[in-house]
Amino acid sequence: MTATQFTALFVFALAANVALKFWLAYRQLGHVAAHRAEVPAAFHGKVDLAAHQKAADYTRAMVHLDMLSVLFETLVLFAFTLGGGIQWLHTWVSGTLSGPLLQGTALIVSVLLLQTLLEAPIDLYRTFGIEARFGFNKMTLRLYLLDALKGVLLGAVLGLPLLLGVLWLMERMGDPWWLYVWGVWVAFNLLVLFIYPTYIAPLFNDFEPLQDEAEKARIEALLKKCGFAASGLFVMDGSKRSTHGNAYFTGFGKTKRIVFFDTLLQRLSPGEIDAVLAHELGHFRHRHVVKRILISFAVSLGFLWLLAQLLHAPWFYQGLGIAGESTALALLLFFMVLPTFTFLLHPITSAYSRKHEFEADAYAAQQTDAKELVNALVKLYQDNAKTLTPDSLYAIFYESHPPAPIRIAHLQQLGAHK
């Protein structure tokens, strides 16, 4: 392939991505608006019209913002590549610093920081504009900035050693460098999974042991029934940032723990809490987390092999507007443009995720009353302003969970056959 051909391919893929994402967004906007006036039949008596219309308006506002974000991110990517941004930074770094490791690290960090700063206004508007307008945001500007600072520092502590190690391996390990990098990447991810519950998550939220003894006893009985051993039951102060509610289990090995958002415990009945927890335990029982980790490791191995094939291909650099070659440039360019060429794979990953959700729902229906999970989901749909009428094609690309009507119908069917 020549540099000109790759440039044409990249520009075509970039334009096609924007066109497809905008087409899907317009389908979603139109479908949600067309069903705004009436609550779907399956939810009559469960969701009132005001809540349904709030969800429709919230969904449309978020889709409009996503469209703006897609356009802006595309322009930023174009500016960094064919627009000469990375080339300018590369020239400046090369003339200022000495040594390939230091130059490469500075280049990648500079681009990441610039991207973060450029995209910050959109994130600020999402948090303090849309989320606040619909009554979800509880975060102050001070807390937002503090979170951002913690994120940068955490990224420096964990990310810089990883980046330096990857660049060193790419420089020193010869042709099979990608195997060594993959091994480091796998070890790094397992380490983060292990330390996240006890060392990383508490930097951003407070986690208190569940105090209600009756609730604790009931949940521990369910855990024992399901064969799940956890290091503790914790309540997270999610309400200091948002009114959205959730529950999850996190950790790896002996650090596994069950976490409830305080907003969830305030909203759901005991039976509904058990059903939501049983759903999360269904993911554990079916080894969904392990399966996803293994798949992500396999995919990362394939991508690193592909990067190794492009590392010394002049057309790859020149086709993206870069004069010169380096391991840092290859690493940066590859992972910046990769999403442009992989968006069409989203339906596959979304379908796999939805399959896991159906399996977890089925497990919850076996361990608890399916009606309780239905009631809990309806409350969560209302509280999170989740649309009950998504466009089917939009959902295929973007939704990691089954659309509300399909999911509720599936649970009702499971309950009827129990």
Order of alpha helices (4+ residues) and beta strands (2+ residues): alpha-alpha-alpha-alpha-alpha-alpha-alpha-beta-alpha-beta-beta-beta-alpha-alpha-alpha-alpha-alpha-alpha-alpha-alpha-alpha
